[in-house]
Amino acid sequence: MTFTAIVMYPNNADIQFDDSYYIKTHMPLVERSWKKFGLISWRVTKFPNAMDGSRSQYLIMATLEWESEDSLKSALQDPGSAEVFGDIPNFTNAQPVTLAGSELQV
């Protein structure tokens, strides 16, 4: 069963976020760094507004699909992950909120 990691960036009033850098530079860095550990795929969603039209709580959400929880843990323990996390100030002034889990089965 796959394992999902979510990285969300709060949509604070003072947020600065370079969408182009994130998609063209940061996420390819994530893929290069973590694919060998079992990163299957990633996608990014932007939420400028909530469903009622108000400002959304989170602006950007990256969804990373992993082979397993252990593959995510291995990637995070790798010294190369420091480069991934160190790149955050290059595209935003916000600190991400992270979640990890697996799909509920019926």
N, C-alpha and C positions, 0 to 999 in steps of 0.2 A: 504494500500500500504506500502511495506517495505521501510526502509530508510537505506542508505549506508554511512558508515564512512570509510575513507581511511587514513592510516597512512603510510607515505613514509619516508625512511631514505636516505638522499643524499649520493651519491657515491663519496665523497670527496677523494682526493689522500691519505689522512692520516686516512681514516675510519678504525675503528676496529669494527668488528661485529661478535659475537659468535652465529652462526646459531643454534647450538645444544641447547644452553641455551634458546634462543628465542622460539624455537618450543616446547621444553620439559618442560620449567619452566615458562617463561613469559606469553606465550599465554594461558596455563592452568590457570594461575593466573587471566588473563583478563576474561576468561570464568567463573571461580568461583565467581569473584567479580561482574560481570555485567549480568550474565544470569537471575538473579531474576528481573532485570529491563527491560528485553525484548530483550537481545542479542540472536539472532536466530542461527547464525553460524559465523564462521571466516575461512579465508584461507590466506596463505602467499605465495607470489611469489617473486623469486629472479631474478634480472635483471643485471647480471654482464656486459652485452654488449648491446649496442643499435642495431637496425636492420642492420645498416651498418657496424657493427663489432667494432665500436669505444666504448670507455668507456661510460656506460649509465649515465644519470643524477641522477638516483635513483637506489640504490642497492636492497632494500627490500621494498615490499609493502604488508601491511596487509589490507585485506578487511573484514570489520565487517558488517554483516547484522542485522538490528534492526527491531522490530515490528513497530516502528514509530519514528518520530523525537522527540516526547516527551519522549519516553523510553530512547533514547540516552541522552537527557538533564537531565533526572532524575539520570541516572548512573553517569554522570559527576559531579553532585552536591552532590553525596553521599560522606561522609568522607572516605569511603573505597577506593575511587579512588586515594587517595594520595599514597597508597601502589603500585598501578599499575604504576603511573607516577614516583614514587621513585625508581622503579626497573630498569628504563632505563639505568642508569650507570653500571648496572651489566652485560649488554650485548653489549653496544656500547658507543662510544665517540661522536656520532652524535646526533644532535637534530632533532626530526621528524618534518615533514611538514604534516599537517592534512587537510582533505577535508571532507565535509559532504553534502549529497544531495539525491535526489530521481530520479528514472528513468523517462526519458521523455516518454510521451505517444503519440502514433500516432493517 
